[in-house]
Amino acid sequence: MKAIKCEMCGSNDVVKQDGLFVCQNCGTKYSVEEAKKLMIEGTVDVKGTVKVDTSDELQNLYKLARAASIEKNTENAARYYNQILVKDPDSWEANYYAVYYKSMSCRLGEIRKAAKNLANCLPRVMKLVKAYVTEEAEQKRIVEEICVKNCEISTMLYGAATEHYNGIAESIKYEYEEEYIHNVIEIQQIMYFYGVVLEKEFKDAYMSVAVESWKFGVRIHVKLFKYLNSEARQEQLKDLESVVEKIQEYEPTYEMPEIDYGKSSSGCYVATAVYGSYNCPEVWTLRRFRDNTLDETWYGRAFIKTYYAISPTLVSWFGNTEWFKKMWRKPLDRMVDSLRKKGVESTPYQDKY
């Protein structure tokens, strides 16, 4: 004898109710004879299944899902939308919000994955909207609704990732910098990718929404640069500029927000390029020497001013090359070693200015 397994959805949660066996997952009903056949043979011709119209049940699930959404109950909303998907796999609403609410309730360590999953669901969702929502006004409403929801979840995920990163002790913060950077990149991709999907599926119909999505992504993107080394900055700058160019195709007066370079905009350019991060033990040592020794004398300040006038250009030209890093690595290592022997610490450091 085998346990009863629903032939419609594969669930083993089949319960006898009012003389019929009812699948608790999808609502399919089986007569006693059919249930016996399922137990004995493990199969049944579902064409003859005693099944009632489940449209009322589906509508009830939509009501429950939307009520959970209004109540900000992300767990229940995700559960109900997943149940809707079993009965109505071509529902744009269920396809989007099942992923959306799962992403909303993700753990800190899952932010990158949650953002990626949401971005990845967008092509199917938009294809379903295009195929099944024929009324233009309703289609526009849905496109705008999803854009707003993307903005909301991007803001939430970015805020959670940033708050967590800023709360890490300075002594170990640099160990989590790469994870934070990858989180932010995936979050901004939600907004960038949505614009691309709209452009592909609807051509010029909703480009105003696509542009707003791209602009929102840019506002997140420009905040990332202060955490990047010179090589990563060059790569991200190319990506950022390509998005800005797309926006300007439709909105010529658009100007990119100022990039936030943070402290590293006035930092140790060459050392950051060589060691790969503005926040690492070697650069902490050099920054202390700059602020506490060089900056105390007129000739030290003159050196700093000259260094800042020349080094940004050198790094922008050659900072990504191996020969440049190799050329500077040994002199900097010797300098750092000498400073440490003189008592200059290599612990986390906040710039004076």
C-alpha positions in Angstrom: 0.0 0.0 0.0 1.2 3.5 -0.9 0.4 6.8 0.8 -2.0 8.8 -1.3 -0.2 11.2 -3.5 -2.1 13.9 -5.4 -1.7 13.5 -9.1 -2.2 17.2 -9.7 0.5 18.7 -7.5 2.4 15.7 -6.0 1.4 16.5 -2.4 0.9 13.7 0.2 -1.3 15.9 2.3 -4.6 14.3 1.2 -7.4 14.3 3.8 -10.8 12.7 3.8 -13.6 15.3 4.0 -17.3 14.9 3.5 -16.9 11.5 1.8 -14.2 12.7 -0.6 -10.4 12.8 -0.3 -9.2 16.4 -0.7 -5.6 17.5 -1.4 -4.8 20.2 1.1 -2.3 21.8 -1.1 -4.1 22.3 -4.4 -7.8 21.4 -3.6 -8.1 18.5 -6.0 -10.8 16.1 -4.8 -10.9 12.3 -5.3 -13.7 9.8 -4.8 -13.2 6.9 -2.4 -12.7 4.6 -5.4 -10.1 6.8 -6.9 -8.3 7.2 -3.5 -8.2 3.4 -3.2 -6.7 3.2 -6.7 -4.1 5.8 -5.7 -3.1 3.8 -2.6 -2.9 0.4 -4.4 -1.5 1.4 -7.8 0.0 4.9 -7.1 -1.7 6.4 -10.1 -5.2 7.4 -11.3 -6.6 8.9 -14.4 -7.2 12.5 -13.3 -9.6 13.0 -16.2 -12.2 11.2 -14.2 -11.3 12.9 -10.9 -14.2 14.3 -8.9 -13.1 17.9 -8.9 -14.9 21.1 -8.1 -14.3 24.5 -9.5 -11.4 26.0 -7.5 -11.9 29.6 -8.7 -13.5 30.6 -5.4 -10.6 29.1 -3.5 -8.1 31.0 -5.7 -9.9 34.3 -5.2 -9.8 33.6 -1.4 -6.1 33.1 -1.6 -5.6 36.4 -3.5 -7.6 38.1 -0.7 -5.5 36.5 2.0 -2.2 37.3 0.2 -3.2 41.0 -0.4 -4.4 41.3 3.2 -1.1 40.0 4.5 0.6 42.5 2.2 -1.3 45.4 3.6 -0.5 44.1 7.2 3.2 43.9 6.3 3.1 40.2 7.1 5.8 39.1 4.7 5.9 35.5 5.7 2.2 34.9 5.2 2.1 37.0 2.0 4.9 34.8 0.5 3.1 31.6 1.6 -0.2 32.6 0.0 1.4 33.8 -3.2 3.3 30.5 -3.5 0.0 28.6 -3.1 -1.5 30.8 -5.8 1.3 29.8 -8.1 0.4 26.1 -7.8 -3.1 26.9 -9.1 -2.4 29.8 -11.3 1.3 29.6 -12.6 0.7 32.3 -15.2 -0.2 35.0 -12.6 2.1 37.9 -12.9 1.1 39.0 -9.4 2.0 35.6 -7.8 5.2 35.3 -9.8 6.4 38.7 -8.6 5.2 38.9 -5.1 6.1 35.3 -4.1 9.8 36.3 -4.7 9.3 39.9 -3.5 8.0 38.9 0.0 10.6 36.1 0.3 13.3 38.7 -0.4 11.7 41.1 2.1 12.1 38.6 4.9 15.7 37.5 4.0 18.5 37.3 6.6 21.5 39.7 6.5 23.6 36.9 5.0 21.1 36.4 2.2 20.8 40.0 0.9 22.9 39.4 -2.2 20.9 36.3 -3.1 17.6 37.9 -2.4 18.4 40.9 -4.7 19.6 38.6 -7.4 16.4 36.4 -7.2 14.2 39.4 -7.5 16.0 40.8 -10.5 15.9 37.3 -12.2 12.1 37.0 -11.8 11.4 40.3 -13.6 11.7 39.0 -17.3 9.0 36.3 -16.7 6.8 38.7 -14.8 6.9 41.3 -17.6 6.2 38.6 -20.2 3.1 37.6 -18.3 1.9 41.2 -17.9 2.4 41.7 -21.7 0.6 38.4 -22.6 -2.3 38.5 -20.2 -3.0 42.1 -19.3 -4.5 43.6 -22.4 -6.1 46.7 -21.0 -3.5 49.6 -21.5 -4.4 51.5 -18.3 -4.2 48.3 -16.1 -0.9 47.3 -17.8 0.6 50.8 -17.1 -0.6 50.6 -13.5 1.1 47.2 -13.0 4.4 48.4 -14.6 4.4 51.5 -12.3 3.5 49.4 -9.2 6.4 47.0 -9.8 8.7 49.9 -10.2 7.6 51.4 -6.9 8.0 48.0 -5.2 11.4 47.6 -6.6 12.4 51.0 -5.2 11.0 50.0 -1.8 12.8 46.7 -1.5 16.1 48.2 -2.9 15.9 50.9 -0.3 15.2 48.3 2.5 18.0 45.9 1.4 20.5 48.8 0.9 19.6 50.2 4.3 19.9 46.8 6.0 23.3 46.0 4.4 24.7 49.5 5.1 23.5 49.6 8.8 25.0 46.1 9.3 28.3 47.1 7.7 28.6 50.4 9.6 27.9 48.5 12.9 30.9 46.2 12.5 33.8 46.9 14.8 36.5 49.0 13.1 39.2 46.4 13.9 37.5 43.8 11.6 35.5 46.0 9.3 37.8 45.7 6.4 37.2 41.9 6.4 33.5 42.5 5.4 34.1 45.3 2.9 34.0 43.0 -0.1 30.8 41.4 1.0 29.1 44.8 1.4 30.3 45.9 -2.0 28.8 42.8 -3.7 25.5 43.3 -1.8 25.2 46.9 -3.0 26.0 45.9 -6.6 23.2 43.3 -6.7 20.8 45.7 -5.1 21.3 48.4 -7.7 21.0 45.8 -10.4 17.3 45.3 -9.5 16.7 48.9 -10.7 19.0 48.7 -13.7 17.7 45.4 -14.9 14.0 46.4 -14.6 14.6 49.3 -17.0 16.3 46.9 -19.4 13.4 44.5 -19.2 10.8 47.2 -19.8 12.7 48.4 -22.8 13.0 44.9 -24.3 9.4 43.9 -23.7 7.5 47.1 -24.4 9.8 49.1 -26.6 9.0 52.8 -26.0 5.7 52.3 -24.2 7.0 52.6 -20.7 10.4 54.3 -21.1 9.5 57.0 -18.6 9.2 54.3 -16.0 12.4 52.6 -17.2 14.3 55.9 -16.9 13.0 56.4 -13.3 14.2 52.9 -12.4 17.6 53.6 -13.9 17.9 56.9 -12.0 17.0 55.2 -8.7 19.7 52.7 -9.3 22.2 55.5 -10.1 21.4 57.1 -6.7 22.5 53.9 -5.0 25.4 53.3 -7.3 27.2 56.6 -6.6 27.3 55.8 -2.9 29.4 52.7 -3.5 32.6 54.3 -4.8 34.1 55.3 -1.4 34.4 51.6 -0.6 36.2 50.7 -3.9 39.9 50.4 -4.8 41.1 52.2 -7.9 40.7 49.1 -10.2 37.1 48.5 -9.0 36.3 52.2 -9.4 37.3 52.2 -13.0 35.1 49.2 -13.7 32.1 50.5 -11.8 32.5 54.0 -13.4 32.2 52.4 -16.8 29.0 50.7 -15.8 27.6 53.8 -14.2 28.4 56.0 -17.2 26.7 53.5 -19.5 23.5 53.8 -17.5 23.7 57.6 -17.4 24.0 57.6 -21.2 20.9 55.5 -21.5 19.0 57.9 -19.3 20.2 60.9 -21.3 18.9 59.3 -24.5 15.4 59.8 -23.1 16.1 62.7 -20.8 18.9 64.9 -22.3 19.0 67.3 -19.4 19.7 64.6 -16.8 22.9 65.1 -14.8 24.6 62.3 -12.9 24.6 62.9 -9.1 28.0 63.6 -7.6 29.9 60.4 -6.9 30.6 59.9 -3.2 34.3 59.1 -2.9 34.3 59.5 0.8 37.6 59.9 2.7 39.5 58.0 0.0 39.0 60.9 -2.4 41.7 62.7 -0.3 43.5 59.6 0.8 46.6 57.6 0.0 46.1 57.1 -3.7 49.2 55.1 -4.5 49.1 53.0 -1.3 45.4 52.2 -1.9 46.2 51.1 -5.5 49.1 48.9 -4.3 47.4 47.3 -1.3 43.9 47.1 -2.8 41.9 49.0 -0.1 41.9 52.3 1.7 41.1 50.4 4.9 43.9 47.8 5.5 46.7 47.7 8.1 49.4 49.1 5.8 47.3 52.1 4.7 46.2 52.8 8.3 49.9 53.1 9.2 50.6 55.5 6.3 47.5 57.6 7.1 48.6 58.0 10.7 52.0 59.1 9.6 50.5 61.6 7.2 48.1 63.1 9.8 50.3 63.0 12.9 53.8 63.6 11.5 53.8 65.1 8.0 50.9 67.5 8.7 52.7 69.0 11.7 55.4 70.7 9.7 55.3 73.2 6.8 57.5 71.0 4.6 55.4 68.0 5.5 52.2 69.9 4.4 53.9 71.0 1.2 54.7 67.4 0.5 51.1 66.3 1.1 49.8 69.1 -1.2 52.2 68.1 -3.9 51.4 64.4 -3.5 47.7 65.1 -3.8 48.3 67.2 -6.9 50.2 64.4 -8.7 49.2 61.0 -7.4 45.5 60.9 -8.5 46.6 61.3 -12.1 49.3 58.6 -11.8 46.8 56.2 -10.3 44.1 56.9 -12.9 46.6 56.2 -15.6 48.6 53.3 -14.2 46.9 52.2 -11.0 45.5 49.0 -12.5 48.7 47.8 -14.1 50.9 45.1 -12.4 54.2 46.9 -13.1 52.9 50.0 -11.3 51.9 48.0 -8.2 55.1 46.0 -8.3 57.3 49.1 -8.6 55.7 50.8 -5.5 55.2 47.7 -3.4 58.7 47.2 -2.0 59.3 50.9 -1.2 56.0 51.1 0.6 56.6 47.9 2.5 59.9 49.2 3.7 58.3 52.5 4.7 55.5 50.8 6.6 57.9 48.5 8.3 60.1 51.4 9.4 57.1 53.4 10.7 55.8 50.4 12.7 59.2 50.0 14.3 59.0 53.6 15.4 55.6 53.0 17.0 53.1 54.0 14.3 50.2 51.6 14.8 48.5 49.6 12.1 45.1 49.4 13.8 41.9 50.8 12.2 42.1 54.6 11.8 39.8 57.5 11.1 41.3 60.4 9.2 41.6 63.7 11.0 40.1 65.7 8.1 
